[in-house]
């Protein structure tokens, strides 16, 4: 018997599913529309009726019809299946008639989420019983009961066993609790991971509690903050604290502010804009940035007003730039260490609103902060400033913006653009701080980029692109033969698999090729003329073709005739390119 997912996908059309929620227009063999997951003006959302998949290139979300409904409606798998079945009048009773609540426990993630929900209830109940914890929140942190309840703040009692007892009463065992990062094992005994701490629940984007961040009540306890360890339902690099509740505000106001800690988010809850999020005890990652991009491209960074906060901002900017996001930076008055510090003074709302209005492009703001740090009359300090700014520029994934930042830096230091550009090239070649071993690092970078180029090239031949997009196929025969002849000698390449042995493709490779294809389809359906379309193909394929030809020709076992034939093939490729 097929699974319920297979039954659903066999009996619905993804175009019908999506078009009920997104305005789609025909784009060649596919359909295109504006992203339903974040604000955009140019359509980057593609649906393939042939493959029955979708891909939103602005947010990175993709998958089948069930995945789309889960992401769009913000519901779990079971609810998505039920909704689709209702919309399309599909009878799934055969799959659900034996369902009971205990089936939640079959899935490890669902089991963990259930344990965290029960733990949250336990922590909230214990906060009501602890005057010490309530005094800390209300008197010291100046939080109202409304704020405390809104954020689900609780208290973990100073006990090793109370939580264990409660969850064991709900048919969970110690091993379950260890896997959920709620308890720890020491020798033959078990103890609660969180004790005598204020508890802040961490939710995923579907409002499930998947972890906790805990702060000490007693200032003598260490560490100050303690976060859940990662487990099957909790990856710190993919979750932002409070995004599940802030996302609607972020969409409405088209802006998001990233702060450093949970208490910063809670302090800012008194403002009228619900747009604040924080990482969960980890540095900003590319997954965090991609998650933000689902909802807006207007990102602001507000970290602690100290050297550590500034350094964390620089690290976050590098990650954001690589994902083509260019945040602004909110800078607090120097007398305040962080937003929580500011929130305890009279008239802080007016001060903070002024800080938001005065926010600048983070690149410019970082430059101004570094100017204050370094002695610009010192050539050594001046070079340090350049290195810090170059460290940001080299991570910019947009040529126009990179050039803008180079020109901006040149204007700021009163140097010609050509001088700054020359210095940057020298920095990349010699002084790049990421390079431990210059030669090997450059080689590693080349190799790291290679698979991407190869995958793009392979996608262009994945489903006979010439028949699909270029009517005058005869003129490109030599080019195609050139590609085939050269790649034939590059064993194990993805393009070789595509051209000769498609059945050897892995599921991961097929998925990636499908996604690249959707992007390719978007590009090529918007282009008029065979020659222009061919230029897109040529520009993607020729660079890697040439680089691999050099590698192949170094094979000493290859006969002269074969080598000459490959060289001739490249000449044909160049000619038709």
N, C-alpha and C positions, 0 to 999 in steps of 0.2 A: 504493500500500500504506500502510495506516495505521501510525502509530508504535506502538512497544511500549506506551507509556503509554496511548494511545487504546484499544488492544486490551484492556489490563488494566481500565481504567475502564469500558469497555463491557460487561465480563463479570463484574463483581463488584458487590456491594451494600455501600456504606459502613457501613450499620448492622451488617451481618454482620461486617465487618472490625473495627469498633470494639468491638462487643459481646463479641468474643473476648478483649478486653483491659480493657474498662471495663464496669462494671455500669450498664446503661442502663434508664431508665423512660420510658414514654410521657408526653409533655408536649404536648397538643394534636396538631397534625400533625407534631410533631418528637419527638425523644428527648433526655432530659437525664440527666446523671450528674455525679459529682464529678470535678474536674480530675485527669487522670493526670500532669500536669506540675508541680503544686505542691500543697502541703497546703491543704485547705479543708474547711469543715464544711457550707456551703450550696452545692448544685450550681450551677455556672455554665458547665458544659460542654454544648454543644448540638450535635445532629446532625440535619441535614435530609435525610430520604430522598428528597424531591422534587427537591432541588437537588444531592444527592449531595456535600454539603460538611459540614464541621464547624467550630465556632468555640469556642475556650476563652477566655472573657472574663476569667478571672483572670490568664492569662499573655499573652494577645494572640495566641496561635498559632491558625492556621486554615488551611484548604485542603481538598484532596480526599483520597481514600483512600490514595494513595501518599504524600502529604505526612504524613498521620497516622502511617503505619508508620515512615517515616524519623525523625520526631520521637520517637515512642514507643520504638522499638527503638534509636535513636541509630546509625543506619546510613545509608549513602549511597543514591543513587537506584537504582543497579544491584542492590544487595543487597535493597532494598525490593521491587523488581519481582520478583526471584527468589523471595523469601519468600512474597509474595502468590500467585505462580503455583503454588508448591508446596502452599500451604494450600488452594487452590481447584482443584488439579489442572488447571491451564491449560497448554497446550503453547505455549511461546514459543521453541521451537527455530528457527523460521523467522526470528526476529529476532536470534538469538544465534549462529547457526551460523558466520557469517563473522567473529565477534568475535575479536580478538586484542589483546594487551596494548598495542600501539601506539595503539589507539583512545583510550587515556587522553589522548593528546596532542591529540585533536580538540577537547576542551573546554579552554578557557584556564585555568579554575580548577584542573582536574585536573593540567594540565601544571605549573602553579605549585607545587601541593602536592608533586608528584613532585620538583621541583627543591629544595624546602625539605627534604624527607626526605633526599635525597642530601647536601645541605649540612650537615644535622645530623650525619650519619655522619662527614663530614669534620671537623667541629669537635670531636666527641667523640674521634676518633682523635688529633687534634693536641693535645688536653689531656693525653693519656697521654705525649706526647713532650716536653711543656714543663714542666720542673721549676719554672720561674719562676711559671707560672700555677697549678700545684698548690700551691706554697708559699703563694701569695696566698690561695687558698681554704681550705687546711687550717690554716695557721699564723696568718694575719691575720684571716680571717673565721671560723675555728674550725669549719669544716664537715667532717663525716666523709665517708669515701669512699661510704658508703651513701647519704647525703643527696645528694652530688654525682651519683651514678648515678641516684637516684630522680627527680631533677629534670632529668636529661638535660643537665647543664651541660657546655659545651664551651669551646674556645679557638680564636679566629681568629688564625692566625699573622701576623706582621708582613711580609706579602707581598702584592703587588698581583695576582699572577697564579696562585697555586697553586689556588685555588678555581675560577677560570675554566678552567684546564686540566682539572681533574677533571670538571667538568660538560660541557665540550665533548667529552670522551671518551665521554659518555653521550648524544651526538647532540643536545645543546642548543647553540644559537648565542648570540652576544653579545646580540642583540636580545631573545631569550627571557629572558636573565639580567637585562637592564635592566628589562624589564616586571615581573619578580619582585622588584625592588628589592634584588638581591643584588650587582650591580655598577653602577658609574657610568661615564659617558663624559665624557672631557675632551679637547676638540678631536678628534683622530683616534684617540685611545688609550682603552683601557678599564682600569679598576682595581677591585679589590674594595672594596665599601662598608664592610665590617668588617675592621679590621686591629688586631692586638695588643690584643684585647679578650676578656673573659670573655663567653661566649655563653649566653643563656637562651632556649630555644625557646618560642614562643607557639603554643598549640593552639586550634583551634576546638572547638565542643561535641561534635564527632564524632571528636576525637582526632587530627585532621590538623594537622601543623605548617604554619602559614601566615605566620609572621614570627619575628623575633628581637628581643630586647632585649639590648643589649651594654653592659658596664661596663669602664671603663679599668682596666688593670693598673698602669700608670705614672701616679701622681697628677698629673704635669705635663701629661699629655695632656688635651685638651678636645674635645668636651664630656664630662662625667663619664658620662652615660648617652646612648646612641644607639639609636634604635628604627627598625625597618624602616619605610620609607615605605608608604603605603597602595597597594594594587593590587587586582586583580579578586577575590582570595580573602581580602583582609585589610582590614576596615573597623574602625579603632580604636574607634569609638563603639559597636560591637556585639560586642566581644570583651573578656572579663575573663581576666586571667592566672590559670591554674591551676583555673578553674571546671570544666573537663572532668574533673579528678581529684577535686575537692572536692565535686561535686554530690551524690554518694551520702551523704557525711557531713553535708552541709547538710540533706538530706531527713530523715535519721535523727534529727539533733539539733534540727531545725527552727530553725536560726539560721545566719547568715552574717556574717562579719566582713570589711569592706572596708578594706584597708590601702593605703599610698601607693605602695610600690615592690616589685619582685620580691624583693629581698633581705629585705624584711619578711616576705613569705610564706615564704621559705626558712628564716628564723630561727625562725618559729613552727611549722615542721614538726616541731620537737622536742616540741611539745605533743601531747597525745593526741587533740585534736579536729581533724580534717581539714576545716576550714570557712573557710579563709582565701583571699581573692582580691584582685587589684589591677587597676587600669586599666593600659592599655598606653601609657604616656607621654602621656596626654591627660586633660582634666578629665572629671568624671563627667557623663554624658549621660542623657537620658531612655531611650535604648536600653539603657544599662547597668542602669538601675533596673528596666526591664521584664524584662530577662534575669534579674535577681535574683528578681523576683516569681514566675518560673516555679517556683522551688524553695522559697521561704519569704517571709513578710512580716516576719520578725523579723531586721532588718538592724542591724548595729553598725558604727560608723565609728571607725577608729583611724588618725589621720594624725599627722604629725610634731608634736612638742610645742613648736612655735614659732609666731610670728605667721602665717607663710606656711601652716602646717598648719591653724591655726584658721580662717583666711580660706578655705582650700580646703574645710574642713568646712562652713562657712556656705553656700558655693556649691553643694556637694553636697546639703545639706539642702533648698535651694530647689527643686532638680530633683526630689528624692525626694517632697517635699510635693505637687508638681504631679501626681505619679503615685500619690498616696494611699498613700505609704509613710512611716512615722514612726520613723526609726532611733533607737537609743540611741547614746551616745557613750562610748567607753572613753578614760579620761584617765590618762596615765602620770604617775608622780611627777616633779616639776618638774626634778629633777637629771638626767633622761634626755631627750635630744633626740628619740630615736626607739626603736622596738622593737629594732633592731639594736644600739643603744647599751646598752639594758637587758640584752640576751641575753648580754653579755660579762661580767656580774658574777655572783658566787657567790649562789646562792639566787634567781635571777631568775624561775624558774618559779612559786615561791610568791608573789613580788611581783606577777607578772602575773596569776595566778589571782585574787588579791585585787582587782586593777584591774577584772577582768571582773565580779566580784560587786558592786563599787561603781558599776558603770556606771549612768547615768541617762538618762532621756529627753533627747535631744540639745537640744531647745528649752530645757529647764531648765539643762542644762550650759553651753550657750552664754551664757545670761543670767548665770550665776554668774561665768564667765570675763570677761564684759564689765564686770560690777560691779567686778572687780579692776582693769580697765584704765582706767575712767573715774572722775573725781572727782565723786561724787554730790552734793557741796555746790555744784557749779558748775551753773547752769541750762543752759549750753551743752552741757556733757558729758552732763547728764541727757537733753537732747533728742537727742543723738547716740545714747545708749543706746536710747531709744524708736525712733529711726529704724532702727537695726540690727535690733531685735526686730520692728518692723512689717514690715521687709523680708522676714522669714521668714513672718509671719502671712498676708500677702497672697497668698502662694504656696500656702497650704493649700487643698487641693481637697475638703474635707469640712466642711460647715457646723458640725456638732457639735464637731469637733475644733478648728476655728477659734475657736469661742466658748469652748471650754475653755482655749485658749492666751491669749485675751484676758483671761479671768477670772484665770488664773494670773499673768499679768503685772500685773494690777491688784492682786492680793494681795501680790505681791512688792514693789511700789513704794508700798504703803499708799495707794492711790487708789481711789475708787469706780469700779466697772465702767463706769458711764456716761461718766465723764471719759476713761478709756482708749479707749472706743469712739469718742467724739467726736474725740479726738486722731488715732486711726487713720483715720477718714474724712477728716480734714483733711490727713493725710499722703498719702492716695491722691489727693486733689484738687489738692494744691499742692506737696508736698515729695517726691513719689515719685522716687527716684533714677534710675529707668529712663527718666524723661521728659526728653527734651532740649527738645522743643517740646510744651508741655502739651496744647494744643488738638489738634494733629495726632496726638499719641500716643494720646489717648483715641479719636479717630476710627479710627485704625489698629486699636486693640483691638476696637472695635465691628465693624469689617469682618472682622477675623480670626475672630471668633466666629460671624459670620453664616453662612458656608458650613456649619458644623456643624449649626446650627439648621435650615437649609434642607434638608440631607441627611436629618435625622431626620424632618422634615415629609414629605419626598418618600417616605421608606420606609414611612410610614403609609398611603400610597395606592398603593404599588408593585404589590400584588397583590390589589386590591379588598378592603380590610380589613373593610368593612362586611358583606359577604357571609360572610366567614370568621369574624368574631367577634361581630357584632351582629345578632341575629335580627330585632329590631323596626326594620327599615331605614327605614320610611316617615317616622318622626319626624325623621330626620336628613337628609332630602332637601334641605331649604333650606340646611342647613349645607354640604353637599357642593357645591351649586350656587354658594354664596357663594365658596367656595374657588376653584372653577373660574373664576368671572367675574373675580375679582381677579387671579389668577395669569395669566390670559390676556393681561394687559397688561404683564406683567413678562417681557420678551423674554430668552431665553437661560437662564432659571432651570432648575434641575434638576427642580423640581416640575412646571413647564410641560412638560418633556420626558416626565415620567412620565404626566401626565394626557392629553397630546395626541400626543406624538411619541416613543413608547417606542423606536422603532428608531434614534433618534439618540443613545441612551445609549452612552458609551464603555465599554470593558471594565473600566476602573478604577472608574467610577461603578457599574456593575452589581455588581462585587465588594463595594464598600462598602455598597450597598443590601442585598445579601444578608446581610452581616454584621450590619447594624443590624436587619434583619428577624428574625434569630435572637434577638437581644436582646429585640425587641418581642414575639415569640412567647412568650418566657419570661415576660415581664411579664403579658401579657394572658391566657395560659392559667391563671395563678394567681389571676385576678380573677373574682369572681362578680357577675353582673348587668350588663345592657347599659349602665346609666347610669354605673357606675364605669369600665367600659371606655371609654365615650365621653369621660369626664373626662380620661383619659390622652391620648387623641387631641387633645382640645380644648386641653389645656395645652401640648402640643407645637406645635400649629399656629397658634393665635390670636396669640401674640406677634409672630411673624414676619409673619403676615398683616396685622396692624395697622401694623407698621413700614413694610411695603412699600406699603400703601395710601396712607400719607402721601407716600411718594416718587412714586407714580403720579399723585396729585392735583396735584402741582406741574407736571405737563405742560401747558403753556399751549395746546398744539394740540388738546387733548382737549375735546370739546363739553360744554356744561353738563349735558345729558341723561345722557351717559355717566358723568360725575362723580357726578351724583345717584344713578344706578343703582348705582355701586360703593359709595357711602355706605350706601344701603339694604341692599346685600348684607352689609355689615359689621354692620348692625343685626340682620339675621337670624342671622348667625353668633354675635353676642353673645347673642341671645335663646336660641338652641339650645345655647349653651355654658354 
